[in-house]
Amino acid sequence: MDSSSSCPFCDQVVPSKELQRHANGHFEDEDNDDKQRQLARDFELAQQMALSSTPYDNANQETIKLEGSLDSSKLSCERGALVKEKLNVNEKISSLIGLQNRSGFYKVEGGLMSLLRNCLELESSDSTSIVSGYVDHYQCIEFEDLGWGCGWRNIQMLCSHLIMQRPEARNVLFGGSGVVPDILSLQRWLEIAWKKGFDVPGAEHFNYKIYGRKNWIGATECAALLRSYGLQARIVDFGPKECEELYLSVPGSSSGAQMVNLIDANKRKTAKVNGPMDRFLVSRNDGVPQTGSSGHEKSKYSRSVLENKSTQKAKGHQVLVDWVWNYFSDGRICTYSHQHVNVSGKTPLFFQHDGHSRTIVGIQVKQQRNGMQQYNLLILDPAHSTKGIEKALRENNGWQKLIKRGTHTLNKPQYQLCYIDSGIAAGADLELLKKIDSLFLEL
């Protein structure tokens, strides 16, 4: 006999297998129904409380303490009622977190990154590759998100890595569910991040609403979402010096080099950064790199880049390639079978430019006969079919065209990366993560 459960919104008893569909129905046509708009706000509030720095058990203990002190008349009846109301919401948190949908994706048997390492291993011994560990590929789906969902798919790829390889991230992401949510659920989580004060300029651009919409998003939205869980997501910008205080033109424009100033000089003084996919962050003091995204401490890797004279002197898009190489090669490296394939402890990179975004999962360098070095970024593109990538890797045929991208392919005037440092911020450190800044490197 099928079990039944009570809907956390309307208290109606429905079969357990129908609970998720029934609850999601409360959000349909919310703009046309005042009651459902209130239910949506209640849902957001409950999830914000679920993501708060105070665990549920501690909240209960605090509530009991406060209610126990009512007799001492230090707390008003109104405050006691408010505490009780919050407790009632907390009792529904576990159900609300469970309503998020796990994203469907094509699961590659044995792991996609394992297949990539095998193919890299079979290449000539004059190459050295460094790759991330576990990453699932999430492709855009026709009639679902093709043409606008690349940013969300890249977030899913990053999260697949974090959940699998960083226990501390798994414990905080998406209520500790241990799953990668679908796009609609991610949109809800981003709205919650905005409501909590992460990336205010970006939130204002979208009017704090993204759920159910087909807006393009980019690296700053990725950073805001992950920072709301305490993850140390950081932004790096690459571009010409003269464009440091400008934003990119509208996404998908015919000329990525055509720059426009989307904010006047006065606004630029107070808000230079953050926003949707068509806007890139800039540092403040004429190219002098700022502190890390937390606003008070440069990341370990940022310091190593600034101290690397060869990187500082590099010209053109080689600056970006050098940064990626130093990023993946910094810190813990595990040799995989042969010496020329290594696994980095670093997360993949959210890789954005005008009109599209992808995920960098590694980098390869080959020693040329003329003594020069040839670099290839190793990229997973949401626009590609997962089955197609798997087939090419298993057959060791044609996968290079799908995954490798040489320096000569970097023909955009500006690029932006998002990466995640180790550690989980809390308290005052978490507050510092709400304002997103970046490291700017001149191309």
C-alpha positions in Angstrom: 0.0 0.0 0.0 1.4 3.4 -1.0 2.3 5.7 1.8 0.9 9.2 2.1 2.4 12.5 3.1 1.2 16.0 4.0 2.0 18.8 1.7 4.2 21.4 3.5 2.3 24.2 1.8 -1.5 23.4 2.0 -1.4 20.4 4.4 -3.3 18.3 2.0 -2.6 14.6 2.3 -1.4 13.1 -1.0 0.4 9.9 -2.0 4.1 10.2 -1.3 5.1 9.6 -5.0 2.9 12.5 -6.0 4.1 14.9 -3.3 6.8 16.6 -5.4 4.5 17.2 -8.3 1.7 18.5 -6.1 4.0 20.8 -4.2 5.6 22.2 -7.3 2.1 23.0 -8.6 1.9 25.7 -5.9 4.4 27.7 -7.9 2.6 27.6 -11.2 1.1 30.9 -12.4 2.2 32.5 -9.2 2.1 35.9 -10.8 -1.7 35.5 -11.3 -2.5 34.3 -7.8 -1.7 36.2 -4.6 -1.9 33.1 -2.4 0.6 31.2 -4.5 2.9 34.2 -4.5 2.9 34.1 -0.7 3.6 30.4 -0.8 6.6 31.0 -3.1 7.9 33.6 -0.6 7.4 31.1 2.2 9.4 28.5 0.2 12.2 31.0 -0.3 12.2 31.9 3.4 12.3 28.3 4.5 15.3 27.6 2.2 17.1 30.7 3.4 16.7 29.4 6.9 17.9 26.0 5.8 21.1 27.6 4.4 21.7 29.9 7.4 24.9 29.5 9.4 22.8 28.4 12.4 22.0 24.7 12.3 18.5 23.5 12.9 19.3 21.9 16.2 20.9 25.1 17.5 17.9 27.1 16.4 15.7 24.7 18.4 17.9 25.1 21.5 17.8 28.9 21.1 14.1 28.8 20.8 13.6 26.7 23.9 15.9 29.0 25.8 14.0 32.1 24.7 10.6 30.5 25.4 11.8 29.4 28.8 12.8 32.9 29.7 9.4 34.3 28.9 8.4 33.9 32.5 11.2 36.3 33.4 9.3 38.9 31.3 12.4 40.0 29.4 10.8 39.0 26.1 7.5 40.3 24.8 4.6 38.1 23.8 5.1 39.3 20.2 8.7 38.1 20.1 7.7 34.8 21.6 5.1 34.4 18.8 7.7 35.2 16.2 10.1 32.6 17.6 7.4 30.0 17.5 6.5 30.9 14.0 10.2 30.5 12.9 10.2 27.1 14.7 7.2 26.0 12.7 9.0 26.9 9.4 12.1 25.0 10.6 10.0 21.9 11.1 9.2 21.9 7.3 12.8 22.6 6.1 13.7 18.9 5.5 10.6 18.5 3.4 11.3 21.6 1.4 14.9 20.7 0.7 13.7 17.3 -0.5 11.4 18.9 -3.1 14.3 20.0 -5.3 14.7 18.0 -8.5 17.9 16.1 -9.3 19.1 17.0 -12.7 19.0 14.3 -15.3 22.1 13.7 -17.4 23.8 11.0 -19.4 26.0 9.0 -17.1 29.2 7.8 -18.7 30.2 4.3 -17.4 33.6 4.5 -15.8 33.6 8.3 -15.8 34.2 10.7 -18.6 37.4 12.1 -17.0 38.8 8.6 -16.8 38.3 8.1 -20.5 39.9 11.5 -21.2 43.0 10.5 -19.1 43.3 7.3 -21.1 43.3 9.1 -24.4 45.8 11.7 -23.2 48.0 8.8 -22.0 48.0 7.3 -25.4 49.4 10.5 -27.0 53.0 11.1 -27.6 55.4 11.2 -24.6 56.5 14.8 -25.5 53.3 16.1 -23.9 52.3 16.8 -20.3 48.6 17.1 -19.2 47.0 18.1 -16.0 43.3 17.5 -15.5 40.7 17.8 -12.8 39.5 14.7 -11.1 35.8 13.7 -11.3 33.6 15.8 -13.6 30.2 14.9 -15.1 29.2 16.5 -18.5 25.9 18.2 -18.6 24.7 19.1 -22.0 22.1 21.6 -23.1 18.9 19.9 -24.2 16.8 20.8 -27.3 13.4 22.3 -26.4 14.6 22.6 -22.8 17.6 25.0 -22.5 19.4 24.9 -25.8 20.6 28.4 -26.7 20.5 29.9 -23.2 21.3 27.3 -20.6 25.1 27.0 -21.0 25.8 28.9 -17.7 23.5 26.6 -15.7 25.1 23.5 -17.2 28.6 24.7 -16.3 27.5 25.3 -12.8 26.2 21.7 -12.8 29.6 20.5 -14.0 31.4 22.4 -11.3 29.0 21.1 -8.6 29.4 17.5 -9.8 33.1 17.8 -9.1 32.6 19.6 -5.7 30.0 17.0 -4.5 32.2 14.1 -5.5 35.6 15.3 -4.4 35.1 17.9 -1.6 33.3 16.5 1.4 33.0 19.9 3.0 31.3 21.3 -0.1 29.0 18.3 -0.4 27.8 18.9 3.2 26.8 22.5 2.5 25.7 22.5 -1.2 21.9 22.4 -1.8 21.0 21.6 1.8 23.5 18.8 2.0 21.4 16.7 -0.4 24.5 15.4 -2.2 22.8 15.8 -5.6 23.2 18.3 -8.5 19.8 20.0 -8.9 18.1 20.7 -12.2 18.1 24.2 -13.7 14.8 25.3 -12.2 16.0 24.3 -8.7 19.3 26.1 -9.3 17.3 29.2 -10.2 15.5 29.0 -6.9 18.8 28.7 -5.1 20.2 31.7 -6.9 17.2 33.8 -5.9 17.8 32.8 -2.3 21.5 33.8 -2.6 20.3 37.2 -3.9 17.8 37.6 -1.1 20.6 36.9 1.3 22.6 39.8 -0.1 25.1 38.1 -2.5 25.9 40.1 -5.6 23.4 42.9 -5.1 24.1 44.7 -8.5 23.5 41.4 -10.3 20.3 40.7 -8.4 19.0 44.1 -9.2 19.7 43.6 -12.9 17.4 40.6 -12.8 15.0 42.3 -10.4 15.8 39.4 -8.0 13.8 37.0 -10.2 15.3 34.3 -12.4 13.0 31.2 -11.7 11.4 29.9 -14.8 13.2 32.4 -17.1 15.5 31.9 -20.0 18.0 34.7 -19.1 21.6 34.1 -19.8 23.8 33.9 -16.7 27.6 33.8 -16.3 30.5 33.6 -14.0 29.3 36.2 -11.5 26.0 34.3 -11.0 28.0 31.1 -10.5 30.1 32.9 -7.9 27.1 34.3 -6.1 25.4 31.0 -5.9 28.4 29.1 -4.6 29.4 31.8 -2.2 26.0 31.7 -0.6 27.0 28.3 0.8 30.3 29.7 2.0 32.4 28.4 -0.9 35.4 30.6 -1.8 34.4 31.2 -5.5 36.6 33.8 -7.1 36.6 35.7 -10.4 39.5 36.5 -12.7 39.2 38.8 -15.7 41.3 38.9 -18.8 41.1 41.8 -21.3 42.8 44.8 -22.9 43.8 47.6 -20.5 41.5 50.2 -22.2 38.5 48.0 -21.5 39.1 47.5 -17.8 36.3 49.9 -16.8 33.9 48.8 -19.6 31.4 46.0 -19.9 30.9 43.7 -22.9 28.3 44.4 -25.4 25.0 42.5 -25.3 25.5 38.7 -25.3 25.5 37.2 -28.8 26.4 40.5 -30.5 28.2 40.1 -33.8 31.4 41.8 -32.5 32.8 40.9 -29.2 35.3 43.6 -29.6 32.6 46.2 -29.8 32.7 47.6 -26.2 30.0 49.8 -24.7 29.9 51.6 -21.4 26.7 50.4 -19.7 27.0 52.6 -16.6 27.8 56.3 -16.3 30.9 57.6 -14.6 29.1 58.3 -11.3 27.7 54.8 -11.1 31.0 53.3 -12.0 32.5 54.9 -8.9 30.1 53.0 -6.7 29.5 49.8 -8.6 32.0 48.6 -11.1 31.3 44.9 -10.8 28.8 42.1 -10.9 25.9 41.2 -13.2 24.7 38.9 -15.9 26.6 37.1 -18.6 27.2 40.2 -20.7 29.1 42.1 -18.0 32.6 41.4 -16.8 34.1 42.4 -13.4 36.9 44.9 -13.2 39.4 45.6 -10.5 39.5 49.1 -8.9 42.8 50.8 -9.0 44.0 51.0 -12.6 44.7 47.3 -13.0 46.3 46.9 -9.6 45.0 43.4 -8.5 42.6 43.5 -5.6 42.2 41.2 -2.8 40.4 37.9 -3.4 36.7 37.8 -3.7 36.3 37.7 0.0 37.6 41.3 0.0 40.2 40.7 2.7 42.7 38.1 1.5 44.2 37.3 -1.8 43.9 33.6 -2.8 47.1 31.6 -2.7 47.0 31.2 -6.5 46.5 34.9 -7.1 49.7 35.7 -5.3 51.6 33.1 -7.3 50.5 34.6 -10.5 51.5 38.1 -9.5 54.9 36.8 -8.5 55.5 34.9 -11.8 57.5 37.4 -13.9 57.1 35.3 -17.0 53.4 35.5 -16.8 53.4 39.2 -16.2 55.6 39.7 -19.4 53.5 37.3 -21.5 51.5 39.0 -24.3 48.1 38.4 -25.8 46.0 35.4 -24.9 49.0 33.5 -23.7 48.5 35.3 -20.4 45.2 33.4 -19.9 46.8 30.1 -20.9 49.7 30.6 -18.5 47.2 31.4 -15.7 45.3 28.2 -16.4 48.5 26.1 -16.5 49.8 27.6 -13.2 46.3 27.1 -11.6 46.1 23.4 -12.3 49.8 22.7 -11.6 49.7 24.6 -8.2 49.3 22.4 -5.1 48.6 18.7 -4.9 49.3 16.8 -8.1 48.7 13.0 -8.5 50.5 11.2 -11.3 48.2 8.9 -13.4 50.0 5.8 -14.7 52.5 7.6 -16.9 54.4 10.7 -16.0 52.8 12.9 -18.7 49.2 12.7 -17.3 48.5 14.1 -13.9 45.4 14.8 -11.8 45.1 18.1 -10.1 43.4 18.8 -6.8 41.9 21.9 -8.3 38.3 22.4 -9.3 37.4 22.9 -13.0 37.0 26.5 -14.2 33.9 28.3 -15.3 35.1 29.7 -18.6 33.1 32.6 -20.1 33.3 35.0 -23.0 30.9 37.0 -25.0 28.1 34.8 -26.2 29.0 31.4 -24.5 30.5 29.7 -21.5 32.2 26.4 -21.1 34.1 24.4 -18.4 37.9 24.0 -18.5 38.8 20.6 -17.0 42.5 20.7 -17.6 45.4 21.8 -19.9 48.0 20.1 -22.0 51.4 21.3 -23.2 53.4 19.8 -26.0 57.1 20.3 -26.7 57.6 21.3 -30.4 60.6 20.3 -32.4 61.5 24.0 -32.7 61.7 24.2 -28.9 58.5 26.1 -28.6 55.6 24.9 -26.4 52.1 24.4 -27.7 49.3 24.6 -25.1 45.8 23.2 -25.4 43.0 23.9 -23.0 40.9 20.8 -22.3 37.3 21.9 -22.3 33.8 20.4 -21.8 31.2 22.3 -23.8 27.5 22.1 -22.8 26.6 22.5 -26.5 28.2 19.1 -27.3 26.5 15.8 -26.9 27.7 13.7 -24.0 27.2 10.5 -26.0 29.2 12.0 -28.8 32.1 12.9 -26.5 32.0 9.4 -24.9 32.0 7.7 -28.3 35.0 9.7 -29.5 36.9 9.0 -26.3 36.2 5.3 -26.2 37.3 5.0 -29.9 40.2 7.4 -29.4 39.0 9.1 -32.6 38.0 12.7 -33.1 37.9 13.6 -29.4 40.6 16.3 -29.9 38.2 18.4 -32.0 35.6 18.2 -29.2 37.8 18.9 -26.2 41.1 20.5 -27.2 41.3 24.3 -27.7 44.6 25.8 -28.7 45.7 29.4 -28.0 44.9 30.3 -31.5 41.2 29.7 -30.9 41.1 32.4 -28.2 40.0 35.2 -30.4 37.6 37.1 -28.0 38.8 40.4 -26.5 37.7 39.5 -23.0 37.5 36.3 -21.0 36.4 35.6 -17.4 37.1 32.6 -15.2 35.5 31.5 -11.9 37.3 29.1 -9.7 36.8 27.8 -6.1 39.4 28.0 -3.4 39.4 25.5 -0.6 37.6 26.2 2.7 34.1 27.1 3.8 33.5 30.6 5.1 31.2 31.4 8.0 30.2 34.4 10.1 32.0 37.6 9.2 34.0 35.9 6.5 30.7 34.8 4.8 29.5 38.4 4.9 32.6 39.5 3.1 31.8 37.1 0.3 28.6 38.9 -0.6 30.4 41.6 -2.5 32.2 40.1 -5.6 35.4 41.6 -6.9 38.0 40.2 -9.3 41.6 39.9 -10.2 42.2 41.7 -13.6 45.0 40.6 -15.9 45.8 42.5 -19.1 45.8 40.6 -22.3 
